Amino acid sequence: MAVTFSGFIFSLSTSAMMLMGEQLDPQQGQMPVNLAQAKEIIDILSMLESKTRGNLATDEQAVLTDMLYALRMKYVDAASSTHSPHSS
């Protein structure tokens, strides 16, 4: 199976989500939360967005934009819940 740009973005995004505590596959155990590594992946995707601007197909750009938005929102939520006085 050929690697596609969108597939690469999904792969990185899945890793970032798992590092933020999402259990995407019930068959696998949950990864320990590591917000620093998740942020690094988000930063890599952001750099890819910047470096590929104007060179992606419409669907590829949409995947990258949508994934970055979802990851950033999840990161803000995860970071704020770890610093919340009500978090366990």
Contact map, one row per residue, 1 for C-alpha under 8 A:
1110000000000000000000000000000000000000000000000000000000000000000000000000000000000000
1111000000000000000000000000000000000000000000000000000000000000000000000000000000000000
1111101100000000000000000000000000000000000000000000000000000000000000000000000000000000
0111111100000000000000000000000000000000000000000000000000000000000000000000000000000000
0011111110000000000000000000000000000000000000000000000000010000000000000000000000000000
0001111111000000000000000000000000000000000000000000000000010011000000000000000000000000
0011111111100000000000000000000000000000000000000000000000000000000000000000000000000000
0011111111110000000000000000000000000000000000000000000000000000000000000000000000000000
0000111111111000000000000000000000000000000010000000000000000011001000000000000000000000
0000011111111100000000000000000000000000000000000000000000000000001000000000000000000000
0000001111111110000000000000000000000000000000000000000000000000000000000000000000000000
0000000111111111000000000000000000000000100010000000000000000000000000000000000000000000
0000000011111111100000000000000000000000110000000000000000000000001000100000000000000000
0000000001111111110000010000000000000000000000000000000000000000000000000000000000000000
0000000000111111111000000000000000000100000000000000000000000000000000000000000000000000
0000000000011111111100000000000000001110110000000000000000000000000000100000000000000000
0000000000001111111111000000000000000100000000000000000000000000000000100100000000000000
0000000000000111111111110000011010000000000000000000000000000000000000000000000000000000
0000000000000011111111000000001111101100000000000000000000000000000000000000000000000000
0000000000000001111111000000000011100100000000000000000000000000000000000110010000000000
0000000000000000111111100000011110000000000000000000000000000000000000000000000000000000
0000000000000000111111110000010000000000000000000000000000000000000000000000000000000000
0000000000000000010011111101111000000000000000000000000000000000000000000000000000000000
0000000000000100010001111100000000000000000000000000000000000000000000000000000000000000
0000000000000000000000111111000000000000000000000000000000000000000000000000000000000000
0000000000000000000000111111100000000000000000000000000000000000000000000000000000000000
0000000000000000000000001111100000000000000000000000000000000000000000000000000000000000
0000000000000000000000101111110000000000000000000000000000000000000000000000000000000000
0000000000000000000000100111111000000000000000000000000000000000000000000000000000000000
0000000000000000010011100001111100000000000000000000000000000000000000000000000000000000
0000000000000000011010100000111110000000000000000000000000000000000000000000000000000000
0000000000000000001010000000011111000000000000000000000000000000000000000000000000000000
0000000000000000011110000000001111100000000000000000000000000000000000000000000000000000
0000000000000000001100000000000111111100000000000000000000000000000000000000000000000000
0000000000000000001100000000000011111110000000000000000000000000000000000010011000000000
0000000000000000000000000000000001111111000000000000000000000000000000000000000000000000
0000000000000001001000000000000001111111100000000000000000000000000000000000000000000000
0000000000000011101100000000000001111111110000000000000000000000000000000010000000000000
0000000000000001000000000000000000111111111000000000000000000000000000000010000000000000
0000000000000000000000000000000000011111111100000000000000000000000000000000000000000000
0000000000011001000000000000000000001111111110000000000000000000000000000000000000000000
0000000000001001000000000000000000000111111111000000000000000000000100110000000000000000
0000000000000000000000000000000000000011111111100000000000000000000000000000000000000000
0000000000000000000000000000000000000001111111110000000000000000000000000000000000000000
0000000010010000000000000000000000000000111111111000000000000001000100000000000000000000
0000000000000000000000000000000000000000011111111100000000000000000100000000000000000000
0000000000000000000000000000000000000000001111111110000000000000000000000000000000000000
0000000000000000000000000000000000000000000111111111000000000000000000000000000000000000
0000000000000000000000000000000000000000000011111111100000000001100000000000000000000000
0000000000000000000000000000000000000000000001111111100000000000000000000000000000000000
0000000000000000000000000000000000000000000000111111100000000000000000000000000000000000
0000000000000000000000000000000000000000000000011111111100000000000000000000000000000000
0000000000000000000000000000000000000000000000001111111100000000000000000000000000000000
0000000000000000000000000000000000000000000000000001111100000000000000000000000000000000
0000000000000000000000000000000000000000000000000001111110000000000000000000000000000000
0000000000000000000000000000000000000000000000000001111111111000000000000000000000000000
0000000000000000000000000000000000000000000000000000001111111000000000000000000000000000
0000000000000000000000000000000000000000000000000000000111111100000000000000000000000000
0000000000000000000000000000000000000000000000000000000111111110000000000000000000000000
0000110000000000000000000000000000000000000000000000000111111111000000000000000000000000
0000000000000000000000000000000000000000000000000000000111111111100000000000000000000000
0000000000000000000000000000000000000000000000000000000001111111110000000000000000000000
0000010010000000000000000000000000000000000000000000000000111111111000000000000000000000
0000010010000000000000000000000000000000000010001000000000011111111100000000000000000000
0000000000000000000000000000000000000000000000001000000000001111111110000000000000000000
0000000000000000000000000000000000000000000000000000000000000111111111000000000000000000
0000000011001000000000000000000000000000000000000000000000000011111111100000000000000000
0000000000000000000000000000000000000000010011000000000000000001111111110000000000000000
0000000000000000000000000000000000000000000000000000000000000000111111111000000000000000
0000000000000000000000000000000000000000000000000000000000000000011111111100000000000000
0000000000001001100000000000000000000000010000000000000000000000001111111110000000000000
0000000000000000000000000000000000000000010000000000000000000000000111111111000000000000
0000000000000000000000000000000000000000000000000000000000000000000011111111100000000000
0000000000000000100100000000000000000000000000000000000000000000000001111111110000000000
0000000000000000000100000000000000100110000000000000000000000000000000111111111000000000
0000000000000000000000000000000000000000000000000000000000000000000000011111111100000000
0000000000000000000000000000000000000000000000000000000000000000000000001111111110000000
0000000000000000000100000000000000100000000000000000000000000000000000000111111111000000
0000000000000000000000000000000000100000000000000000000000000000000000000011111111100000
0000000000000000000000000000000000000000000000000000000000000000000000000001111111110000
0000000000000000000000000000000000000000000000000000000000000000000000000000111111110110
0000000000000000000000000000000000000000000000000000000000000000000000000000011111110010
0000000000000000000000000000000000000000000000000000000000000000000000000000001111111010
0000000000000000000000000000000000000000000000000000000000000000000000000000000111111110
0000000000000000000000000000000000000000000000000000000000000000000000000000000000111110
0000000000000000000000000000000000000000000000000000000000000000000000000000000010011111
0000000000000000000000000000000000000000000000000000000000000000000000000000000011111111
0000000000000000000000000000000000000000000000000000000000000000000000000000000000000111
